[in-house]
Amino acid sequence: MTPSQRELRTFSGLRRIVATLRGPEGCPWDRVQTHRSLRPYLIEEAQEALSAIDEGDPAGLCEELGDLLLEVLLQVQIAEENGDFRLADVIEGIAGKLVRRHPHVFGDAVAETPEAVVDQWDELKQRERGDRSALTGIPLGLPALAYAQAVQRRASRAGFAYETGDQAWEALEEELEEFRAAATPEERADELGDALFALANVARWHGVEAEDALRDTCRGFTHIFRQMENIVADRGIDLTAAPTADKLALWEEAKATA
């Protein structure tokens, strides 16, 4: 039966649609999906939602959040079918966590600044982890720069960090020198990793999200490069054969019009 317009606007209606898709008379594709087979789509939809945020596109964000919600509900539906957990367990888990981690709102604790809230959150999280490492729970699937800064933040909050930003800069300069001096492909790979990790740490000291900064730069480069491609095509220039000075001049021209 086709859902009514009212059902299309309710959470319960959406849940019924997902359950129908997974049911005996549902969609052949949806019925065979598993937690693992849906993993790429969960990642993709999260990335598309982030892109909509970066582009300042409210309509796009609305659509992408819907796609992301579908992935969450499919995961829950599969778990319910397997008898692993129910949607109520998911909701209770996050609701309880929010109450526990916000004692300054739901209890008598005091945290009057965003920084104090973060410190309190981390302290409560550490208590909940018990004897586990301060690095426990950082998703291995994070992009490398985001992963590096997540590791560094956790290590810093556990007491392992440079005392000043200057020390972080000195470490970066040292790693860059070691990268420059590396003699073999293996050494270069190791030293580049160390240099990128050190650079991410410098960014963290300056309050810069390294992953976001690099993505913004890549987007900017892509936009300017396409402008330059248009100029090159209009003038019949062979970019591969052009002298470096001409390439740089074309880049500056494209940059001025981007």
C-alpha positions as CSV (number, residue, x, y, z in Angstrom):
1,M,0.0,0.0,0.0
2,T,1.3,3.4,-1.0
3,P,2.0,5.6,2.1
4,S,-0.2,8.6,2.6
5,Q,1.1,12.1,2.5
6,R,0.7,12.3,6.3
7,E,2.8,9.2,6.7
8,L,5.5,10.7,4.5
9,R,5.9,13.5,7.0
10,T,6.2,11.4,10.2
11,F,9.1,9.5,11.7
12,S,6.9,6.5,12.3
13,G,5.8,6.6,8.7
14,L,9.4,6.5,7.6
15,R,10.1,3.6,9.9
16,R,7.2,1.6,8.3
17,I,8.5,2.4,4.8
18,V,12.0,1.1,5.8
19,A,10.5,-2.1,7.4
20,T,8.4,-2.6,4.2
21,L,11.4,-2.4,2.0
22,R,13.1,-5.0,4.1
23,G,10.0,-7.2,4.3
24,P,9.1,-10.4,2.3
25,E,7.3,-8.3,-0.3
26,G,9.8,-5.5,-0.3
27,C,12.7,-4.5,-2.4
28,P,15.1,-7.3,-3.6
29,W,18.1,-5.0,-3.1
30,D,17.1,-3.7,0.4
31,R,16.3,-7.2,1.6
32,V,19.8,-8.6,1.0
33,Q,21.7,-5.7,2.7
34,T,23.7,-6.2,5.8
35,H,25.5,-3.9,8.3
36,R,28.7,-4.3,6.4
37,S,27.3,-4.0,2.9
38,L,25.7,-0.7,3.8
39,R,28.9,0.7,5.3
40,P,30.0,2.5,2.1
41,Y,26.6,4.2,1.8
42,L,26.8,5.4,5.4
43,I,30.2,7.0,4.7
44,E,29.1,8.4,1.4
45,E,25.9,10.0,2.8
46,A,27.8,11.5,5.7
47,Q,30.3,13.0,3.3
48,E,27.5,14.4,1.1
49,A,25.9,16.0,4.1
50,L,29.3,17.6,5.0
51,S,29.6,18.9,1.5
52,A,26.2,20.5,1.7
53,I,27.2,22.3,4.9
54,D,30.5,23.4,3.3
55,E,28.6,24.8,0.3
56,G,26.1,26.6,2.5
57,D,23.2,24.8,0.8
58,P,20.2,24.4,3.2
59,A,18.1,22.6,0.6
60,G,20.9,20.2,-0.2
61,L,21.6,19.7,3.5
62,C,17.9,18.9,4.1
63,E,18.0,16.2,1.4
64,E,21.4,14.8,2.5
65,L,20.3,14.5,6.2
66,G,17.3,12.5,5.0
67,D,19.6,10.2,3.1
68,L,21.8,9.9,6.2
69,L,18.7,9.2,8.4
70,L,17.7,6.4,6.0
71,E,21.1,4.7,6.5
72,V,20.7,4.9,10.3
73,L,17.2,3.4,10.1
74,L,18.3,0.6,7.8
75,Q,21.1,-0.3,10.3
76,V,18.5,-0.3,13.1
77,Q,16.1,-2.3,11.1
78,I,18.7,-5.0,10.4
79,A,19.7,-5.1,14.1
80,E,16.0,-5.5,15.1
81,E,15.6,-8.4,12.6
82,N,18.7,-10.0,14.1
83,G,17.5,-9.5,17.6
84,D,20.6,-7.4,18.5
85,F,19.0,-4.2,19.6
86,R,16.0,-2.0,18.9
87,L,15.5,1.7,18.0
88,A,14.5,2.4,21.6
89,D,17.9,1.1,22.8
90,V,19.7,3.5,20.4
91,I,17.6,6.4,21.6
92,E,18.0,5.5,25.3
93,G,21.7,5.1,24.8
94,I,22.3,8.6,23.3
95,A,19.7,10.3,25.6
96,G,21.4,8.8,28.7
97,K,24.8,9.8,27.5
98,L,23.7,13.4,26.9
99,V,22.3,13.6,30.4
100,R,25.4,12.1,31.9
101,R,27.8,14.2,30.0
102,H,25.9,17.5,30.7
103,P,25.8,17.6,34.5
104,H,26.0,21.4,34.3
105,V,22.5,21.3,32.6
106,F,20.9,18.3,34.2
107,G,22.7,18.4,37.6
108,D,24.6,20.6,40.0
109,A,27.9,20.9,38.1
110,V,29.2,24.2,36.8
111,A,30.7,24.7,33.3
112,E,30.3,28.3,32.2
113,T,32.4,28.3,29.0
114,P,32.6,26.0,25.9
115,E,36.2,25.1,27.0
116,A,35.0,24.1,30.5
117,V,32.2,21.9,28.9
118,V,34.8,20.1,26.7
119,D,37.1,19.5,29.7
120,Q,34.2,18.1,31.7
121,W,33.0,15.9,28.8
122,D,36.5,14.4,28.4
123,E,36.8,13.8,32.2
124,L,33.4,12.0,32.3
125,K,34.3,10.1,29.1
126,Q,37.6,9.0,30.7
127,R,35.8,7.7,33.8
128,E,33.4,5.7,31.6
129,R,36.3,4.2,29.8
130,G,37.8,3.0,33.0
131,D,41.2,1.4,32.5
132,R,41.1,1.7,28.7
133,S,43.5,3.8,26.8
134,A,42.8,7.5,26.3
135,L,42.9,6.8,22.6
136,T,40.2,4.1,22.8
137,G,37.3,4.7,20.5
138,I,38.9,7.0,17.9
139,P,37.4,5.7,14.6
140,L,40.1,4.2,12.4
141,G,38.0,5.2,9.3
142,L,38.5,8.9,9.9
143,P,40.4,10.8,7.2
144,A,44.1,10.8,8.1
145,L,44.5,14.5,9.1
146,A,41.3,14.3,11.2
147,Y,42.5,11.1,12.8
148,A,45.9,12.6,13.6
149,Q,44.3,15.6,15.3
150,A,41.9,13.4,17.2
151,V,44.8,11.3,18.5
152,Q,46.7,14.5,19.4
153,R,43.7,16.0,21.3
154,R,43.2,12.8,23.3
155,A,46.9,12.5,24.1
156,S,47.0,16.2,25.1
157,R,44.0,15.9,27.4
158,A,45.7,12.8,29.0
159,G,48.7,15.0,29.8
160,F,51.0,14.2,26.8
161,A,51.6,17.3,24.8
162,Y,54.1,20.1,24.2
163,E,54.0,23.0,26.6
164,T,54.1,25.7,24.0
165,G,53.2,26.2,20.4
166,D,56.9,27.1,19.7
167,Q,57.9,23.6,20.7
168,A,55.3,22.2,18.2
169,W,56.8,24.4,15.5
170,E,60.3,23.2,16.3
171,A,59.2,19.6,16.0
172,L,57.7,20.3,12.6
173,E,60.9,22.0,11.4
174,E,62.9,19.0,12.6
175,E,60.6,16.5,10.8
176,L,60.7,18.5,7.6
177,E,64.5,18.4,7.7
178,E,64.4,14.6,8.2
179,F,62.0,14.3,5.3
180,R,64.3,16.4,3.1
181,A,67.3,14.2,4.1
182,A,65.5,10.8,3.6
183,A,67.4,8.7,1.1
184,T,65.1,5.8,0.3
185,P,61.4,5.5,-0.6
186,E,60.7,3.8,2.7
187,E,62.5,6.5,4.7
188,R,60.7,9.2,2.7
189,A,57.3,7.6,3.4
190,D,58.1,7.4,7.2
191,E,59.4,10.9,7.4
192,L,56.5,12.4,5.4
193,G,54.1,10.7,7.8
194,D,56.0,12.2,10.8
195,A,56.0,15.7,9.1
196,L,52.3,15.6,8.4
197,F,51.6,14.5,11.9
198,A,53.7,17.3,13.3
199,L,52.0,19.8,10.9
200,A,48.6,18.6,12.1
201,N,49.8,19.3,15.7
202,V,50.9,22.8,14.8
203,A,47.4,23.4,13.3
204,R,45.8,22.1,16.5
205,W,47.8,24.5,18.5
206,H,46.4,27.3,16.4
207,G,42.8,26.0,16.6
208,V,42.7,25.0,12.9
209,E,41.0,21.8,11.8
210,A,43.6,20.4,9.4
211,E,41.2,18.2,7.5
212,D,38.8,21.2,6.8
213,A,41.7,23.5,5.9
214,L,43.0,21.0,3.3
215,R,39.6,20.3,1.9
216,D,38.9,24.1,1.5
217,T,42.3,24.5,-0.3
218,C,41.6,21.5,-2.6
219,R,38.2,23.0,-3.5
220,G,39.8,26.4,-4.1
221,F,42.6,24.8,-6.3
222,T,40.0,22.9,-8.3
223,H,37.9,26.0,-9.0
224,I,41.0,28.1,-10.1
225,F,42.4,25.2,-12.1
226,R,39.2,24.8,-14.1
227,Q,39.2,28.5,-14.8
228,M,42.8,28.1,-16.1
229,E,41.7,25.2,-18.2
230,N,39.1,27.4,-19.9
231,I,41.7,30.1,-20.6
232,V,44.1,27.5,-22.0
233,A,41.4,26.0,-24.2
234,D,40.3,29.4,-25.6
235,R,43.9,30.3,-26.5
236,G,44.9,26.9,-27.9
237,I,47.8,26.6,-25.4
238,D,49.4,23.2,-24.7
239,L,49.8,23.4,-21.0
240,T,52.1,20.4,-20.8
241,A,54.6,22.1,-23.1
242,A,54.3,25.6,-21.6
243,P,57.3,27.0,-19.7
244,T,56.9,27.2,-15.9
245,A,56.8,31.0,-16.0
246,D,53.9,30.9,-18.4
247,K,52.0,28.4,-16.3
248,L,52.4,30.5,-13.2
249,A,51.1,33.6,-15.2
250,L,48.1,31.6,-16.4
251,W,47.4,30.5,-12.8
252,E,47.5,34.1,-11.6
253,E,45.2,35.2,-14.4
254,A,42.7,32.4,-13.6
255,K,43.0,33.3,-9.9
256,A,42.1,36.9,-10.6
257,T,38.9,35.9,-12.4
258,A,37.9,33.0,-10.2
